[in-house]
């Protein structure tokens, strides 16, 4: 699941690998926490956050 999420973030939302890695370092690799970390650090906007949660569902 985590690998698929990373691919989605990079391929569909064009989030750079460095930003994804930053979020992963602060989530202990728990997929559901990654979107909130990205948003917390200002790396995605609210629309992207909603897209990620929709994808996770």
CHARMM-style PDB file with segment names, atoms N, HN, CA, C and O in Angstrom:
ATOM      1  N   UNK     1       0.825  -1.200   0.000  1.00  0.00      PROA
ATOM      2  CA  UNK     1       0.000   0.000   0.000  1.00  0.00      PROA
ATOM      3  C   UNK     1       0.865   1.260   0.000  1.00  0.00      PROA
ATOM      4  O   UNK     1       0.575   2.215  -0.720  1.00  0.00      PROA
ATOM      5  N   UNK     2       1.917   1.261   0.799  1.00  0.00      PROA
ATOM      6  HN  UNK     2       2.153   0.485   1.384  1.00  0.00      PROA
ATOM      7  CA  UNK     2       2.778   2.435   0.885  1.00  0.00      PROA
ATOM      8  C   UNK     2       3.458   2.723  -0.452  1.00  0.00      PROA
ATOM      9  O   UNK     2       3.551   3.877  -0.870  1.00  0.00      PROA
ATOM     10  N   UNK     3       3.924   1.687  -1.111  1.00  0.00      PROA
ATOM     11  HN  UNK     3       3.849   0.750  -0.772  1.00  0.00      PROA
ATOM     12  CA  UNK     3       4.579   1.881  -2.408  1.00  0.00      PROA
ATOM     13  C   UNK     3       3.614   2.461  -3.430  1.00  0.00      PROA
ATOM     14  O   UNK     3       3.990   3.337  -4.210  1.00  0.00      PROA
ATOM     15  N   UNK     4       2.375   1.983  -3.434  1.00  0.00      PROA
ATOM     16  HN  UNK     4       2.069   1.272  -2.801  1.00  0.00      PROA
ATOM     17  CA  UNK     4       1.363   2.501  -4.370  1.00  0.00      PROA
ATOM     18  C   UNK     4       1.045   3.959  -4.065  1.00  0.00      PROA
ATOM     19  O   UNK     4       0.848   4.760  -4.979  1.00  0.00      PROA
ATOM     20  N   UNK     5       0.996   4.303  -2.780  1.00  0.00      PROA
ATOM     21  HN  UNK     5       1.156   3.652  -2.038  1.00  0.00      PROA
ATOM     22  CA  UNK     5       0.749   5.695  -2.390  1.00  0.00      PROA
ATOM     23  C   UNK     5       1.875   6.592  -2.884  1.00  0.00      PROA
ATOM     24  O   UNK     5       1.621   7.669  -3.423  1.00  0.00      PROA
ATOM     25  N   UNK     6       3.101   6.161  -2.706  1.00  0.00      PROA
ATOM     26  HN  UNK     6       3.308   5.285  -2.269  1.00  0.00      PROA
ATOM     27  CA  UNK     6       4.252   6.953  -3.153  1.00  0.00      PROA
ATOM     28  C   UNK     6       4.199   7.164  -4.665  1.00  0.00      PROA
ATOM     29  O   UNK     6       4.447   8.269  -5.148  1.00  0.00      PROA
ATOM     30  N   UNK     7       3.883   6.131  -5.395  1.00  0.00      PROA
ATOM     31  HN  UNK     7       3.682   5.233  -5.003  1.00  0.00      PROA
ATOM     32  CA  UNK     7       3.769   6.248  -6.856  1.00  0.00      PROA
ATOM     33  C   UNK     7       2.667   7.240  -7.216  1.00  0.00      PROA
ATOM     34  O   UNK     7       2.857   8.080  -8.096  1.00  0.00      PROA
ATOM     35  N   UNK     8       1.527   7.155  -6.553  1.00  0.00      PROA
ATOM     36  HN  UNK     8       1.373   6.472  -5.838  1.00  0.00      PROA
ATOM     37  CA  UNK     8       0.432   8.088  -6.793  1.00  0.00      PROA
ATOM     38  C   UNK     8       0.868   9.524  -6.522  1.00  0.00      PROA
ATOM     39  O   UNK     8       0.617  10.418  -7.331  1.00  0.00      PROA
ATOM     40  N   UNK     9       1.514   9.739  -5.394  1.00  0.00      PROA
ATOM     41  HN  UNK     9       1.718   9.013  -4.737  1.00  0.00      PROA
ATOM     42  CA  UNK     9       1.940  11.093  -5.031  1.00  0.00      PROA
ATOM     43  C   UNK     9       2.900  11.670  -6.070  1.00  0.00      PROA
ATOM     44  O   UNK     9       2.791  12.836  -6.449  1.00  0.00      PROA
ATOM     45  N   UNK    10       3.830  10.849  -6.520  1.00  0.00      PROA
ATOM     46  HN  UNK    10       3.918   9.901  -6.212  1.00  0.00      PROA
ATOM     47  CA  UNK    10       4.838  11.344  -7.458  1.00  0.00      PROA
ATOM     48  C   UNK    10       4.306  11.439  -8.884  1.00  0.00      PROA
ATOM     49  O   UNK    10       4.577  12.420  -9.577  1.00  0.00      PROA
ATOM     50  N   UNK    11       3.559  10.445  -9.328  1.00  0.00      PROA
ATOM     51  HN  UNK    11       3.339   9.649  -8.765  1.00  0.00      PROA
ATOM     52  CA  UNK    11       3.108  10.413 -10.721  1.00  0.00      PROA
ATOM     53  C   UNK    11       1.857  11.256 -10.971  1.00  0.00      PROA
ATOM     54  O   UNK    11       1.776  11.967 -11.972  1.00  0.00      PROA
ATOM     55  N   UNK    12       0.891  11.176 -10.072  1.00  0.00      PROA
ATOM     56  HN  UNK    12       0.956  10.598  -9.259  1.00  0.00      PROA
ATOM     57  CA  UNK    12      -0.380  11.865 -10.293  1.00  0.00      PROA
ATOM     58  C   UNK    12      -0.385  13.301  -9.766  1.00  0.00      PROA
ATOM     59  O   UNK    12      -0.979  14.188 -10.379  1.00  0.00      PROA
ATOM     60  N   UNK    13       0.274  13.524  -8.638  1.00  0.00      PROA
ATOM     61  HN  UNK    13       0.756  12.803  -8.141  1.00  0.00      PROA
ATOM     62  CA  UNK    13       0.256  14.858  -8.033  1.00  0.00      PROA
ATOM     63  C   UNK    13       1.569  15.607  -8.206  1.00  0.00      PROA
ATOM     64  O   UNK    13       1.702  16.752  -7.771  1.00  0.00      PROA
ATOM     65  N   UNK    14       2.543  14.954  -8.844  1.00  0.00      PROA
ATOM     66  HN  UNK    14       2.436  14.025  -9.196  1.00  0.00      PROA
ATOM     67  CA  UNK    14       3.841  15.582  -9.125  1.00  0.00      PROA
ATOM     68  C   UNK    14       4.545  16.114  -7.876  1.00  0.00      PROA
ATOM     69  O   UNK    14       5.151  17.185  -7.900  1.00  0.00      PROA
ATOM     70  N   UNK    15       4.456  15.354  -6.797  1.00  0.00      PROA
ATOM     71  HN  UNK    15       3.963  14.484  -6.778  1.00  0.00      PROA
ATOM     72  CA  UNK    15       5.145  15.729  -5.565  1.00  0.00      PROA
ATOM     73  C   UNK    15       6.552  15.138  -5.636  1.00  0.00      PROA
ATOM     74  O   UNK    15       6.706  13.927  -5.797  1.00  0.00      PROA
ATOM     75  N   UNK    16       7.570  15.975  -5.518  1.00  0.00      PROA
ATOM     76  HN  UNK    16       7.445  16.958  -5.387  1.00  0.00      PROA
ATOM     77  CA  UNK    16       8.950  15.486  -5.627  1.00  0.00      PROA
ATOM     78  C   UNK    16       9.290  14.427  -4.565  1.00  0.00      PROA
ATOM     79  O   UNK    16       8.757  14.452  -3.456  1.00  0.00      PROA
ATOM     80  N   UNK    17      10.163  13.523  -4.918  1.00  0.00      PROA
ATOM     81  HN  UNK    17      10.596  13.503  -5.819  1.00  0.00      PROA
ATOM     82  CA  UNK    17      10.573  12.432  -4.030  1.00  0.00      PROA
ATOM     83  C   UNK    17      11.101  12.961  -2.702  1.00  0.00      PROA
ATOM     84  O   UNK    17      10.861  12.351  -1.660  1.00  0.00      PROA
ATOM     85  N   UNK    18      11.818  14.085  -2.720  1.00  0.00      PROA
ATOM     86  HN  UNK    18      12.013  14.580  -3.567  1.00  0.00      PROA
ATOM     87  CA  UNK    18      12.370  14.647  -1.494  1.00  0.00      PROA
ATOM     88  C   UNK    18      11.261  15.021  -0.510  1.00  0.00      PROA
ATOM     89  O   UNK    18      11.401  14.816   0.695  1.00  0.00      PROA
ATOM     90  N   UNK    19      10.161  15.567  -1.026  1.00  0.00      PROA
ATOM     91  HN  UNK    19      10.047  15.733  -2.006  1.00  0.00      PROA
ATOM     92  CA  UNK    19       9.052  15.961  -0.173  1.00  0.00      PROA
ATOM     93  C   UNK    19       8.323  14.734   0.368  1.00  0.00      PROA
ATOM     94  O   UNK    19       7.919  14.712   1.531  1.00  0.00      PROA
ATOM     95  N   UNK    20       8.157  13.727  -0.463  1.00  0.00      PROA
ATOM     96  HN  UNK    20       8.485  13.745  -1.408  1.00  0.00      PROA
ATOM     97  CA  UNK    20       7.537  12.482  -0.014  1.00  0.00      PROA
ATOM     98  C   UNK    20       8.396  11.853   1.080  1.00  0.00      PROA
ATOM     99  O   UNK    20       7.872  11.380   2.088  1.00  0.00      PROA
ATOM    100  N   UNK    21       9.699  11.847   0.885  1.00  0.00      PROA
ATOM    101  HN  UNK    21      10.125  12.231   0.065  1.00  0.00      PROA
ATOM    102  CA  UNK    21      10.598  11.276   1.877  1.00  0.00      PROA
ATOM    103  C   UNK    21      10.546  12.032   3.198  1.00  0.00      PROA
ATOM    104  O   UNK    21      10.634  11.423   4.264  1.00  0.00      PROA
ATOM    105  N   UNK    22      10.405  13.348   3.136  1.00  0.00      PROA
ATOM    106  HN  UNK    22      10.333  13.842   2.270  1.00  0.00      PROA
ATOM    107  CA  UNK    22      10.267  14.147   4.353  1.00  0.00      PROA
ATOM    108  C   UNK    22       9.037  13.705   5.134  1.00  0.00      PROA
ATOM    109  O   UNK    22       9.106  13.507   6.347  1.00  0.00      PROA
ATOM    110  N   UNK    23       7.929  13.553   4.451  1.00  0.00      PROA
ATOM    111  HN  UNK    23       7.873  13.714   3.466  1.00  0.00      PROA
ATOM    112  CA  UNK    23       6.695  13.113   5.116  1.00  0.00      PROA
ATOM    113  C   UNK    23       6.857  11.713   5.688  1.00  0.00      PROA
ATOM    114  O   UNK    23       6.396  11.434   6.795  1.00  0.00      PROA
ATOM    115  N   UNK    24       7.504  10.841   4.946  1.00  0.00      PROA
ATOM    116  HN  UNK    24       7.879  11.067   4.047  1.00  0.00      PROA
ATOM    117  CA  UNK    24       7.693   9.460   5.412  1.00  0.00      PROA
ATOM    118  C   UNK    24       8.536   9.399   6.680  1.00  0.00      PROA
ATOM    119  O   UNK    24       8.282   8.579   7.562  1.00  0.00      PROA
ATOM    120  N   UNK    25       9.528  10.258   6.769  1.00  0.00      PROA
ATOM    121  HN  UNK    25       9.735  10.924   6.053  1.00  0.00      PROA
ATOM    122  CA  UNK    25      10.380  10.273   7.966  1.00  0.00      PROA
ATOM    123  C   UNK    25       9.596  10.637   9.220  1.00  0.00      PROA
ATOM    124  O   UNK    25       9.971  10.240  10.323  1.00  0.00      PROA
ATOM    125  N   UNK    26       8.510  11.390   9.057  1.00  0.00      PROA
ATOM    126  HN  UNK    26       8.206  11.712   8.161  1.00  0.00      PROA
ATOM    127  CA  UNK    26       7.741  11.853  10.206  1.00  0.00      PROA
ATOM    128  C   UNK    26       6.480  11.036  10.450  1.00  0.00      PROA
ATOM    129  O   UNK    26       5.661  11.411  11.289  1.00  0.00      PROA
ATOM    130  N   UNK    27       6.305   9.928   9.738  1.00  0.00      PROA
ATOM    131  HN  UNK    27       6.970   9.623   9.057  1.00  0.00      PROA
ATOM    132  CA  UNK    27       5.081   9.141   9.893  1.00  0.00      PROA
ATOM    133  C   UNK    27       5.338   7.701  10.285  1.00  0.00      PROA
ATOM    134  O   UNK    27       4.388   6.949  10.502  1.00  0.00      PROA
ATOM    135  N   UNK    28       6.574   7.301  10.379  1.00  0.00      PROA
ATOM    136  HN  UNK    28       7.346   7.912  10.202  1.00  0.00      PROA
ATOM    137  CA  UNK    28       6.920   5.903  10.632  1.00  0.00      PROA
ATOM    138  C   UNK    28       6.319   5.013   9.545  1.00  0.00      PROA
ATOM    139  O   UNK    28       5.948   3.868   9.802  1.00  0.00      PROA
ATOM    140  N   UNK    29       6.230   5.552   8.333  1.00  0.00      PROA
ATOM    141  HN  UNK    29       6.532   6.482   8.125  1.00  0.00      PROA
ATOM    142  CA  UNK    29       5.761   4.836   7.142  1.00  0.00      PROA
ATOM    143  C   UNK    29       4.330   4.326   7.268  1.00  0.00      PROA
ATOM    144  O   UNK    29       3.999   3.275   6.718  1.00  0.00      PROA
ATOM    145  N   UNK    30       3.487   5.048   7.975  1.00  0.00      PROA
ATOM    146  HN  UNK    30       3.756   5.902   8.421  1.00  0.00      PROA
ATOM    147  CA  UNK    30       2.068   4.703   8.065  1.00  0.00      PROA
ATOM    148  C   UNK    30       1.350   5.484   6.968  1.00  0.00      PROA
ATOM    149  O   UNK    30       1.256   6.709   7.049  1.00  0.00      PROA
ATOM    150  N   UNK    31       0.837   4.793   5.937  1.00  0.00      PROA
ATOM    151  HN  UNK    31       0.913   3.799   5.871  1.00  0.00      PROA
ATOM    152  CA  UNK    31       0.273   5.480   4.778  1.00  0.00      PROA
ATOM    153  C   UNK    31      -0.760   6.557   5.096  1.00  0.00      PROA
ATOM    154  O   UNK    31      -0.746   7.616   4.470  1.00  0.00      PROA
ATOM    155  N   UNK    32      -1.643   6.317   6.039  1.00  0.00      PROA
ATOM    156  HN  UNK    32      -1.655   5.456   6.548  1.00  0.00      PROA
ATOM    157  CA  UNK    32      -2.698   7.284   6.333  1.00  0.00      PROA
ATOM    158  C   UNK    32      -2.157   8.586   6.923  1.00  0.00      PROA
ATOM    159  O   UNK    32      -2.837   9.610   6.869  1.00  0.00      PROA
ATOM    160  N   UNK    33      -0.957   8.565   7.479  1.00  0.00      PROA
ATOM    161  HN  UNK    33      -0.405   7.733   7.523  1.00  0.00      PROA
ATOM    162  CA  UNK    33      -0.383   9.774   8.076  1.00  0.00      PROA
ATOM    163  C   UNK    33       0.399  10.614   7.071  1.00  0.00      PROA
ATOM    164  O   UNK    33       0.640  11.798   7.308  1.00  0.00      PROA
ATOM    165  N   UNK    34       0.788  10.024   5.971  1.00  0.00      PROA
ATOM    166  HN  UNK    34       0.592   9.063   5.778  1.00  0.00      PROA
ATOM    167  CA  UNK    34       1.606  10.735   4.977  1.00  0.00      PROA
ATOM    168  C   UNK    34       0.914  11.996   4.455  1.00  0.00      PROA
ATOM    169  O   UNK    34       1.543  13.054   4.422  1.00  0.00      PROA
ATOM    170  N   UNK    35      -0.365  11.925   4.045  1.00  0.00      PROA
ATOM    171  HN  UNK    35      -0.876  11.066   4.072  1.00  0.00      PROA
ATOM    172  CA  UNK    35      -1.008  13.144   3.526  1.00  0.00      PROA
ATOM    173  C   UNK    35      -1.030  14.287   4.531  1.00  0.00      PROA
ATOM    174  O   UNK    35      -0.816  15.441   4.160  1.00  0.00      PROA
ATOM    175  N   UNK    36      -1.285  13.981   5.792  1.00  0.00      PROA
ATOM    176  HN  UNK    36      -1.458  13.043   6.094  1.00  0.00      PROA
ATOM    177  CA  UNK    36      -1.336  15.040   6.800  1.00  0.00      PROA
ATOM    178  C   UNK    36       0.034  15.674   7.011  1.00  0.00      PROA
ATOM    179  O   UNK    36       0.130  16.882   7.227  1.00  0.00      PROA
ATOM    180  N   UNK    37       1.081  14.882   6.951  1.00  0.00      PROA
ATOM    181  HN  UNK    37       1.003  13.900   6.776  1.00  0.00      PROA
ATOM    182  CA  UNK    37       2.428  15.443   7.091  1.00  0.00      PROA
ATOM    183  C   UNK    37       2.764  16.340   5.900  1.00  0.00      PROA
ATOM    184  O   UNK    37       3.346  17.411   6.073  1.00  0.00      PROA
ATOM    185  N   UNK    38       2.405  15.911   4.712  1.00  0.00      PROA
ATOM    186  HN  UNK    38       1.933  15.041   4.571  1.00  0.00      PROA
ATOM    187  CA  UNK    38       2.647  16.745   3.527  1.00  0.00      PROA
ATOM    188  C   UNK    38       1.915  18.078   3.664  1.00  0.00      PROA
ATOM    189  O   UNK    38       2.466  19.129   3.338  1.00  0.00      PROA
ATOM    190  N   UNK    39       0.686  18.032   4.142  1.00  0.00      PROA
ATOM    191  HN  UNK    39       0.238  17.177   4.406  1.00  0.00      PROA
ATOM    192  CA  UNK    39      -0.107  19.245   4.301  1.00  0.00      PROA
ATOM    193  C   UNK    39       0.440  20.102   5.439  1.00  0.00      PROA
ATOM    194  O   UNK    39       0.523  21.325   5.322  1.00  0.00      PROA
ATOM    195  N   UNK    40       0.810  19.451   6.540  1.00  0.00      PROA
ATOM    196  HN  UNK    40       0.742  18.458   6.635  1.00  0.00      PROA
ATOM    197  CA  UNK    40       1.351  20.161   7.706  1.00  0.00      PROA
ATOM    198  C   UNK    40       2.575  20.996   7.339  1.00  0.00      PROA
ATOM    199  O   UNK    40       2.742  22.114   7.826  1.00  0.00      PROA
ATOM    200  N   UNK    41       3.421  20.450   6.482  1.00  0.00      PROA
ATOM    201  HN  UNK    41       3.285  19.541   6.086  1.00  0.00      PROA
ATOM    202  CA  UNK    41       4.642  21.153   6.078  1.00  0.00      PROA
ATOM    203  C   UNK    41       4.433  22.061   4.871  1.00  0.00      PROA
ATOM    204  O   UNK    41       5.394  22.627   4.349  1.00  0.00      PROA
ATOM    205  N   UNK    42       3.198  22.204   4.427  1.00  0.00      PROA
ATOM    206  HN  UNK    42       2.418  21.744   4.851  1.00  0.00      PROA
ATOM    207  CA  UNK    42       2.896  23.102   3.318  1.00  0.00      PROA
ATOM    208  C   UNK    42       3.359  22.591   1.966  1.00  0.00      PROA
ATOM    209  O   UNK    42       3.581  23.379   1.047  1.00  0.00      PROA
ATOM    210  N   UNK    43       3.506  21.277   1.838  1.00  0.00      PROA
ATOM    211  HN  UNK    43       3.325  20.638   2.585  1.00  0.00      PROA
ATOM    212  CA  UNK    43       4.002  20.695   0.595  1.00  0.00      PROA
ATOM    213  C   UNK    43       2.878  20.369  -0.379  1.00  0.00      PROA
ATOM    214  O   UNK    43       3.121  20.142  -1.565  1.00  0.00      PROA
ATOM    215  N   UNK    44       1.638  20.347   0.130  1.00  0.00      PROA
ATOM    216  HN  UNK    44       1.441  20.532   1.093  1.00  0.00      PROA
ATOM    217  CA  UNK    44       0.463  20.164  -0.725  1.00  0.00      PROA
ATOM    218  C   UNK    44      -0.621  21.126  -0.262  1.00  0.00      PROA
ATOM    219  O   UNK    44      -0.584  21.621   0.865  1.00  0.00      PROA
ATOM    220  N   UNK    45      -1.583  21.388  -1.134  1.00  0.00      PROA
ATOM    221  HN  UNK    45      -1.613  20.986  -2.049  1.00  0.00      PROA
ATOM    222  CA  UNK    45      -2.694  22.246  -0.744  1.00  0.00      PROA
ATOM    223  C   UNK    45      -3.901  21.381  -0.353  1.00  0.00      PROA
ATOM    224  O   UNK    45      -3.851  20.154  -0.436  1.00  0.00      PROA
ATOM    225  N   UNK    46      -4.963  22.028   0.064  1.00  0.00      PROA
ATOM    226  HN  UNK    46      -5.004  23.025   0.131  1.00  0.00      PROA
ATOM    227  CA  UNK    46      -6.132  21.305   0.565  1.00  0.00      PROA
ATOM    228  C   UNK    46      -6.784  20.447  -0.522  1.00  0.00      PROA
ATOM    229  O   UNK    46      -7.311  19.373  -0.232  1.00  0.00      PROA
ATOM    230  N   UNK    47      -6.752  20.910  -1.752  1.00  0.00      PROA
ATOM    231  HN  UNK    47      -6.324  21.783  -1.988  1.00  0.00      PROA
ATOM    232  CA  UNK    47      -7.314  20.135  -2.859  1.00  0.00      PROA
ATOM    233  C   UNK    47      -6.533  18.849  -3.061  1.00  0.00      PROA
ATOM    234  O   UNK    47      -7.122  17.785  -3.248  1.00  0.00      PROA
ATOM    235  N   UNK    48      -5.215  18.941  -3.024  1.00  0.00      PROA
ATOM    236  HN  UNK    48      -4.736  19.806  -2.872  1.00  0.00      PROA
ATOM    237  CA  UNK    48      -4.383  17.745  -3.156  1.00  0.00      PROA
ATOM    238  C   UNK    48      -4.596  16.804  -1.974  1.00  0.00      PROA
ATOM    239  O   UNK    48      -4.614  15.585  -2.142  1.00  0.00      PROA
ATOM    240  N   UNK    49      -4.755  17.370  -0.784  1.00  0.00      PROA
ATOM    241  HN  UNK    49      -4.740  18.361  -0.648  1.00  0.00      PROA
ATOM    242  CA  UNK    49      -5.017  16.555   0.396  1.00  0.00      PROA
ATOM    243  C   UNK    49      -6.295  15.744   0.208  1.00  0.00      PROA
ATOM    244  O   UNK    49      -6.329  14.554   0.519  1.00  0.00      PROA
ATOM    245  N   UNK    50      -7.342  16.385  -0.299  1.00  0.00      PROA
ATOM    246  HN  UNK    50      -7.315  17.352  -0.552  1.00  0.00      PROA
ATOM    247  CA  UNK    50      -8.602  15.687  -0.551  1.00  0.00      PROA
ATOM    248  C   UNK    50      -8.429  14.599  -1.608  1.00  0.00      PROA
ATOM    249  O   UNK    50      -9.000  13.516  -1.483  1.00  0.00      PROA
ATOM    250  N   UNK    51      -7.645  14.882  -2.645  1.00  0.00      PROA
ATOM    251  HN  UNK    51      -7.181  15.762  -2.746  1.00  0.00      PROA
ATOM    252  CA  UNK    51      -7.402  13.879  -3.684  1.00  0.00      PROA
ATOM    253  C   UNK    51      -6.697  12.654  -3.101  1.00  0.00      PROA
ATOM    254  O   UNK    51      -7.018  11.520  -3.457  1.00  0.00      PROA
ATOM    255  N   UNK    52      -5.753  12.883  -2.222  1.00  0.00      PROA
ATOM    256  HN  UNK    52      -5.492  13.804  -1.933  1.00  0.00      PROA
ATOM    257  CA  UNK    52      -5.023  11.769  -1.614  1.00  0.00      PROA
ATOM    258  C   UNK    52      -5.957  10.944  -0.743  1.00  0.00      PROA
ATOM    259  O   UNK    52      -5.931   9.714  -0.796  1.00  0.00      PROA
ATOM    260  N   UNK    53      -6.787  11.611   0.064  1.00  0.00      PROA
ATOM    261  HN  UNK    53      -6.808  12.610   0.107  1.00  0.00      PROA
ATOM    262  CA  UNK    53      -7.719  10.863   0.903  1.00  0.00      PROA
ATOM    263  C   UNK    53      -8.726  10.085   0.060  1.00  0.00      PROA
ATOM    264  O   UNK    53      -9.084   8.958   0.402  1.00  0.00      PROA
ATOM    265  N   UNK    54      -9.180  10.678  -1.030  1.00  0.00      PROA
ATOM    266  HN  UNK    54      -8.889  11.593  -1.308  1.00  0.00      PROA
ATOM    267  CA  UNK    54     -10.083   9.953  -1.942  1.00  0.00      PROA
ATOM    268  C   UNK    54      -9.382   8.720  -2.490  1.00  0.00      PROA
ATOM    269  O   UNK    54      -9.981   7.647  -2.563  1.00  0.00      PROA
ATOM    270  N   UNK    55      -8.121   8.865  -2.874  1.00  0.00      PROA
ATOM    271  HN  UNK    55      -7.635   9.736  -2.814  1.00  0.00      PROA
ATOM    272  CA  UNK    55      -7.362   7.737  -3.406  1.00  0.00      PROA
ATOM    273  C   UNK    55      -7.178   6.651  -2.341  1.00  0.00      PROA
ATOM    274  O   UNK    55      -7.268   5.462  -2.645  1.00  0.00      PROA
ATOM    275  N   UNK    56      -6.923   7.056  -1.111  1.00  0.00      PROA
ATOM    276  HN  UNK    56      -6.850   8.022  -0.864  1.00  0.00      PROA
ATOM    277  CA  UNK    56      -6.745   6.080  -0.024  1.00  0.00      PROA
ATOM    278  C   UNK    56      -8.016   5.288   0.251  1.00  0.00      PROA
ATOM    279  O   UNK    56      -7.958   4.126   0.652  1.00  0.00      PROA
ATOM    280  N   UNK    57      -9.177   5.932   0.032  1.00  0.00      PROA
ATOM    281  HN  UNK    57      -9.224   6.877  -0.294  1.00  0.00      PROA
ATOM    282  CA  UNK    57     -10.450   5.219   0.250  1.00  0.00      PROA
ATOM    283  C   UNK    57     -10.617   4.192  -0.819  1.00  0.00      PROA
ATOM    284  OT1 UNK    57     -11.616   3.473  -0.834  1.00  0.00      PROA
TER     285      UNK     57
END
